[in-house]
Every structure is written in C-alpha cells, then in structure tokens.
Amino acid sequence: MILILLSSSGCENCSDDGEVNNLLTDTERELIPFTSTTIVNFINVNSETLPGQYDAKTNEIRDLDISNDEECFATNIENELTILEIAEQNLTIQISVGTDRNDNLGFAIDLIQDPTQRFVLLECDGIVENLENLRKEITSHGFQFTNVYVFTPCTENSVVQRILYSSENGIELIEFADDTFLRLDL
C-alpha cells in the first residue's frame, strides 16, 4: 500500500524524470586523506612539538531538489570535510571539498573559531579548476614543500597568512602574520 502511494506521488507534467549526479571524482575524494582519526605533530618556530588531531573525513551526498516540486529530477552534489584541531594553538580548521549544482569544484579551508576566515586557492568563492596545475613547489622558513596547494586568506589582516596543504599529508605549514609558523613534523 505504501509503495503504491509513493509511486503515484511523483512529478506531474514532467518530460524527463531522472537525476544529475555532480559527484566528486576519485582524485577529488583523495584530496582529504584522513579516513580515520589521525594524530599529527606540528613544530613551531621555537622547535616545540604541538599535537594536532584530524577527525575522520565525512562524506555527504545531497539531493538539492528533494523539496522542489517544480523539478522532476534530482540534482545530487557531494561534499567531504575533515576538522583539524591544534588545541595548544587554539586552532580548529575545517578542510572541505565539494561540488555544486553547476558541477563546480569547491576546495577551501576555514577557521572554525572565526567563520570570516576563509582560505582559498584562487577566488574567495572557493571554486577551482585544473587542480593539477595548482600544485606548487615552495620554500618557506628554510623548508622545502613539494606538490602543495597554497591557500591564502580572503580577508585582510588575517592572523593566518598562508596554509600549505597536500593531499598526501594534509596541512604541511601554517604561516602566521607575526612571522611564526607551525610545520608538520613528517
């Protein structure tokens, strides 16, 4: 009885029932490597070790049109995120990657304690294209970083000036405005 009721409550006057799947590719899913809770250590400018913890990444696929009776098909998008907490530095950082209705890829880092602090690769909307072309080799504070994405703040006067991120290790360097840093202890 319930099955009959559900099947008869579909869209009316639809020429095309179906779905659009704007999902992450395998490569995009690999941008966040943390499939389980992961403890990491960072070294500060004074050579002190500060522990950090990544939560296991979460994955969500959502239908954007589920409550829209005008649409006769589903538009599915996918998002993944993880949280890094460095308690001794009072930093909680969200790393997220996802798709939108137009199949754009978003990749951004946000400071949880200050929602106005967003870090992006290109534009402040977080939308990126050609991810492979955005990886860089960089030297900072006397350390070499290979195949990293360089995230910069969207707002002026940010306490954090730059974040170097790799899909293999997560955040490898956090540079602060006062010229101090936290470097991942590999």
N, C-alpha and C positions, 0 to 999 in steps of 0.2 A: 504494500500500500504506500509506504513512504517513497519507494523507488519510483512509482508511477507519478506521485505528486512532484517529486524533484524533476523528473524528466519533462513534465508539462509546464514547468515554470521558467523555461529558457527565454531567450530574447525573442521579441516579436519583430516582424518585418526585417529580418537580417538576411543579407545576401551572402555573408561569409562568417560562419562561426569558426573559431579556431583560436590559435594563440600565437603571440610573438614572444620569442624567448631571447631576451637581451641578457644573456648569461656571461659570466667570466670564462675566459679560455683557461686551459690548464696552466699556461705560462703566467697569466694574471693571478690565478689562485696561488701560485708558488711565490708571489711577491711577499706574502706573510708566511714565514716558515714554521711558526710555532703551533704544532698540532697538539701539544700538551703543555702544562705549566712548566716554564723553563726559568731556572735561576741563572743569572749572569752577573759578572762583576765589572764595574767601571773603575778606572783610575782617574783621580783628579790631578790638578796641576801640582799638588804637593805630594804626589805619589802615594796617596792614601786610597785604599780599596773601599768602594761603596757598592753594596749588593743591590741588585735590581731583580725584579720578577716580572716575566711576561705571563699573562694569562693565556690559556689555550685559545687559539683563534675561534671565533664563532662564524657561522655561515648562515645566511638567511636568503631565501628566495621568496619574493613577494609578488603578488598579482596586484598591479596598480589599479586595475579596473574592476575589482571584485564588487564594489558597491555602485558602480556606474551602469545603470540600466540602459543607457544610450549606446554603450559599447557592446558588441556581440562577441568579442573575443577577449582573451586575457593578454595582458602585457606583463610578462614576468621579468623582474630585474633581480640581480644577485649582489649581495654585499658581504664582505668579510672584514673582520676587525679583530684587533688584539689591544690589550692595555698593558703598558709597561709602567711599573711603579718603582721609583727610586726613593724610598722613604726618607733616607738621611739627607737627601737634597730637596725634599718636599716637592717632588715632581711626579705627576701622573700624566702619562702621554697615551693618546689613542692613535693608532695607525689604522687607516681604513682604505679599502679599495672596493670599488663597486661600479655597476652600470646604471644608466638611467633610461628613461622612456625612449630616448633617441639613440640608444646604444653607444653613448659616450662613455669613456672610461674615466672614473674619478679616482685619484690617488692623493691622499692628504694625511697630514699629521696635525693633531690638535692637542693643546694643553688642556686637560680636564679642569684644572683649578681656575683657569681663565679662558672661558669659551671664545673670547675675542682673539685669542692667539692661535692662528691657523698658519701652517707651513705647507707650501706647495712647490711643485717643480717649475711651473710656468705661470699660469694665471690664477688669481685668487678663487676662482670657481672650482679649482682642483682638477679640471678636465685636462687630460693628457692624450697625446697621440705619439706613435713611434717611440714607445718606451725604450727599446734597444738603443736608440740614438741619444737618449738622455743620460745614460750611464757615463760616468767620468772617472778619470784618474786624478787624484788630488793630493797635494802635500799640505798639511796643516799642523802647526805646532811641532814641526820636525818629524811627523809621522806620515807615512805613505798609505793612501787608501785607494784600492783598485775596484773598479766596477761598482761604484756607489752612485746613488741618486742624491742630488744636492737640493735639499729643501730650504727655502728661505721664507721669512715671515711676510704676512700680508699687511701687517700694521707697523707703523713707525714706532720706535722706542721700545721694541720688544726686549725682554730680558734675555731671551734666547735669540741669537743672531743667525745660527745656521745649524742644520742637522744633516749628517751624512748617514745614509741608510743603504744597506744591501739586502737583497733577497736571500742571501746565504746566512747572514748574521744578525739581521735586524739593524737597530741603531748602532752605528760604529763610533760616532762622535757627536757630542752636543757642545756647541760653542756659545758662550755667554757674552753679553755686552761688556762685561768688566774684564774681558780677555782671559777668563778662566775657561776650563773645559772639563768634560767628562769623556774619557776614551774607553771603549770596550776593551776589556782585558782578554785577548784571544789566546 
